[in-house]
Amino acid sequence: MRIYLDHNASAPIRDCARVAMIGCIEECGHGNPASVHRAGQRARRMIENARGRVASLIDAPARSVIFTSGGSEANNLAIFGAAEASGPARRKIVSSAIEHSSVLAPLARLESQGFEVVRITPDADGRLAPQHIIDAIDGGTALVTLALANAETGTIQKLAPVAGATARQGVLFHIDAAQAVGRIAVSVNELGCDLMTLSAHKLGGPAGIGALYLRRGVAIAQQILGGPQESGLRAGTPNLIGVAGFGAAAEESARVNGEESARVAALADALLLRLFAEIPGLRLNGPRCGRIANTLNLTFPGVLGESLLIALDLEGVEVSMGSACAAGAVELSHVLTAMGRSAADARSSLRLSLGWNTTAEEIARAREIIPRVWRRVAAAEPAAGEALR
């Protein structure tokens, strides 16, 4: 049995999404939605139907959803688009030190081009104080960009209070909700944001498709040029098959969200309690309450995280060291270090993330395997244990 505990990196495709994608291939996979003939219009209807399903997931009108190639492109479109449309009087961006790399990298580029970037520091549980964010906003601010739920720790931010400050100052407010949508209830109206990033493969849709919500009346600069697609904001023939899968996964997520979230939360709690009982000194990175309940970011004492990850993989348990975009390179988590964790603790931490198809049987097995493997790795790495002290 393989036990997949890396849903925050990418969730397995839901059955409904697979069926929708196959149906798209069979019914309208060859049609270009920009064409006026029957095949093109069939493709156009499929896209608009999926757009409505995705929009419903965040309590938004269908026309406000712009399809992209994924969450990273949506973040780039929001940040660069807002910055370019802001004008010379607004050269400041407010964000945080714990954002996803697809936010951090665009901000770094804008900073090199003369923008001022303010990065708010979280507390020890990864929470950002809304007042600290509000205090950083002024008349020269172009954009506030923050994640609703952190990809590594699952910490949920209280962002609704920020919307009032951005509205008063005429500042655009972007929320990266890729990890939150489908796991907690998300409403663009309750949050008061102008832009919101979504990603299909985090909620059981296919990889390679995402969306950016754009509130009516908000203007941002187009980043991919060459055509009028997606309300003139994202040129290029749409990914029909991906859009079909995204729409189906979004509809299913909305339908089962409450029941599914409660079930996953119960499984995650059972796993956490067993690990606390079996592993002395184990530490949860993030709050016990106030995080997406599927996410357990844990510091395992006396071992290197990469060693434990490999050993678990050999035993059939698949976990990660943090954001999937950092995979392939052993580097300290910028999220954990910003939360005040030592380099040693950050190096000893792993992320376990459950999802829609995680079963009670899998968690029962993981509860047995993880402590046993930890004990073996800790005993085999005395030198590592000394280095981590």
N, C-alpha and C positions, 0 to 999 in steps of 0.2 A: 504493500500500500504506500503510495506517495501522498504526503500530506502537504498541501500547498498553503503556506501562511505568508503570502506576499501580495495580497490583494491591493495594497496601496501602490504597488508598482504597476500591476495590471491584473484585472480580474478576468477569470475565464468567461468566454462568451456565453450569454444566456441562450437557452434553446429558442426562445422567441426571436432573438436577433439573428440567429443562424437561419431560421426558417424565412425571415423577412429578406435576408441577403440572397438566399437561393431563389426566392420568388422574384426578386429584382432582376437577377441574372436571366431568369427564364422569360420574364414579361417585358422588361424595358431596359435591360443592361446595355443595349446597343444604341439607344436613343440619346440624342443631345438635347437637353432641356431648352436650349436656345433656338432649336429648330421649330418651324411652324407646322411640320407634317405630323401625322398621327403618332408615330413613335416618339418624336420630340415632346409632344404635348402629354403623352402618357408619362414620360420621365418627369416632366414639370409637375404634374399632379402628384406623383410619388414624393418628390422633394417637398412640396408645400404641405402635404399631409404629415411628413416626418417633422417638418419645421414646427407645425402646430403641437405635435406631441412633445418635442423637446421644450418648447416655450411653456407648455402647461406644467412641466416639472418644476419651474421656478416662478410660476404665477405671472407670466409675461405674455404680451400679445405676440402672435406668430411673426408679424412683420419685423419685430425687434431682434430676431435671431439671425446671426450671420454665421454660416458654416465655414469652418477652417480645417486645416489638416490635423488639428489636435490642440491640446491645451497650450503648448509652447507657442504655437503661432498666434493663438488668441491673445496670450499675454503680450507678445511682441506687438501685435496690431494695436492693442489697447494703449500700451505705453508709448511706443513711437508715434502712433497716430495722434494721441492726445498732446504729446510734446510738440509735434510739428504744427498742430492747429492752435497752439496756445498763444502765439504772438510773442514779441520781444519783451513785453513787460512781465511775463510770467515765466521765470526760469528756475523754479524750485519744485522739487518733487519730494513728497513725504512717504516713506515706506518703513520697513523694519529690517533688522539684522537676521531674521529667520525665514526669509522668503525662499521660494523655489528658485533654482538656477535660471529658469526662463524669465524670471523677474530681475534677479540680481545682475545678470549679464547685460540686458538692455539698459539698466540703470547705470552700470559702470561705463557703458559707451556714452550715454548722455552726459555723465559727469565729466568725461574726457573732452566733451564738446562745450563745456562751460556751464552746464546746469548744476545747481546746488542740490545735492541729494541728502536728505535727513533720514537717518536710519534709527528708528526707535528700538531700544533694547528691552527684551522681555524680562519678566521675573523668573525665579527658579523653576517655575512650572511651565514656562513658555508663554505666559499670558502677557499681552500688551495692555497697558493702562490707557483707556480711551482718552483721559484728560491729557496725557503726554502727547498723544497724536494731535488732539485739538489745539494744544498750545503751540505746536509746530506749524500750524496753518496760518498763513497771512495772505495779504492781497497780491503778493508776488508768486503764490503757489499755483502751479498748473494742474497738478495731479496728486492724489493720494492713492496708493496702490498697496493692498494688503490681502493676505490669504484669510479666508474664513476659518479653515481648519488646517493645521500644520500637517504636512505630509509625513514627517518623521515621528512626531509625538502624538498627533491627533488633537492637540489642544485647540479648543474652539474659542475664537476671539469674539468679544462683544463689540460689534462694529456699528450697530444701529445708531448709537449716540454720535458717531463721527459724521453721519450724513447731514445733520443739522448745521454743523460747522462748515462743511464743504459747500452746502447750498448757500449759506449766508455770504461766503466769500467768492462765490462763482467759480469754485474749484471742481474739477471732475473727480469722481470717486469710483475707482475700479476695485472690484473684489475678485480674487482668484478663488473660485469655489469648486475647483476640480476634485478635491478630496472630500468635500462636504456633500455635494449633490448626490442624491441617491442613498445617503446614509443618515442624514437629518433633514427635517423639513426646511426648505429654503424658499424665500419669497423676496423678489427684487423690490417689491413695494414696501415690505416691512423693513428691509435693510436700507432702503433709500439710496441705492447705488445707481450710478449712471452707466457702468459697464460691468459685465460679469463673465468670467471664463468658465467654460464647462469642457469636460473631456469624456468621450464615450467609453473608452476602455477601462475607466475607473469604476464604472457602474454595470459592467457586463455587456457593453457594446464592443465593436471592433476597434482595434488600434488604427491610428491614421485618420481619425475624424474627431473634430471638436466643434466648439461654437463660441461666439462672443455675443453676449446680450448687449444691445445698444439702446439706451432709453431714447424715446422719440424726442427730436429736437436737439440732440447732442451731435456735434460735428467733430469728426476725427479725420486725419489724413490717410488716404489709401496707401497701402504699403506694397501690394503686389499689383503691378500695372499691366494693362493690355486687354481689358475687356470690362463690360458693364455688370458682370455677374455679382450676385449678393449685394444688391442695392448700390452697386458701384464701388464697394469697399474691398472686394476681394476677387480680382480677376482670375479667370481660369475655369475650365469645365468642371463642374462639381463631381465629387466622388460619390456616384449614385449608390453603389453597393454599400459603402460606409454610411451614407446618410440613411439608407433603409434600416440598417442594423442599429444605428443610433436612435432612430425614432422608436423602434420596437423596444429597445432596452430602456429608454426613457419612460415609455408608457408602463412597462412592467414594473420599473422601480417605483413609480408614483403609486401604482396599485397596491404593492405589497410592502411599502416602506415601513409602516409602523410595526407590522407583524415580523417582518424580516429583521429589522433593527433590534427588536426585543430579543429575538432568538439568538442573534449573533452576540449581543451584549451578554446574555446568560452564559454562552459558551466561553467568551473571553474572560468573564469573571471566574468561571470554574477553573480555567487554565491558570489564571494569575494566582488564585488562592493556593493551588497545588504547588506552583513554583515557589511561592513565598515560603510554604511549609517545608519544602525539600531543599532549598538552596539558601543557606545562611548568608546574609549580607546582600541579597538581591535587591535591586533598587528600580522602582518605576520612574521613568523620566516623563514627567507630565502629571497633571492632576488626576486624582482618583475619579472625581466628578468634573464635568465640563470639558470632556474630550469626546471625539467620535469613538464609540465604545469598542469598535473592532480593532483598535490600534493599541498594542503594548510595546512600548520602547523600553527595553530593560538593560541595566548594567549588570553583567554577570561577573562576580568577583573572581580574581585570580586567573583569568584566562584572557587571551587575545580574541577579540571578536571574530576576526577572520578564521582563526583556527577552529573556534566553536562552530561557525557557520559551515565550514567544510565538513567537519565531523558529523554535524546534523544532516547535511545533505547526503552523506554516505549512508545514513540510517533512514533516509527517506523523508526527512522533514526539511522543507524549503522555506528559508527565512531570508532576511536581508540586513545589511548594515546601515540602512537609511534610504535616502532618495535613490530611485533606480537610475537617475541621470548621473549619479556619482559612481555607479557600479563599474568595476574593472580597474579602479584605482583605489588603493587603500589610503584614505586621507581622513583627517578628523572631521567629524560632523560640525559644520558651522552653526547648526541649530543648537546642538548640545553645548558647544563652547560659549555661545551667546547666552545660554541659560546658566552659565557659571560652572559647568562641569569641568573637571580637570582633563588634561590630555589623556591621562591614563584611563579615567572613567569613560571618556568618549570612545577610546580605542577598544574598550571592553563591552560595548553596547551593541545590541541587535534589535531589530524591529520585527515583531510578529504581527501580521495583519490578517484578520479573518474576513470572510465575505459571504456572498449570497449562497454559495454551494458548499460551505464548510459544514461538516456533519458532526454530530455528537460522537460517533465512533472515531472519527479522526482526532478530535480533541482528547478523547479518552486515551488514545494511543500516544498523542503528543505529551500528555501529562506524565506518561511513564518514560518516554524516550528522552525528553530534554534534561531532566535531572540526572539521569544515568549517564548521558553523554557528557554533561558538564563535569561530573565528578571524574570521569575518565580523562578528559582534556586537562582539567586542573591538576590532576596527579601527574600527568605526563609533561607538564610545562612549568616546572619549578622555576626555571630561569625567567620565564615570562612573568610568573607571579612576583618575583623579586623586582623586575623592571617596572611593574605596574604599581608598586607601592610608593 
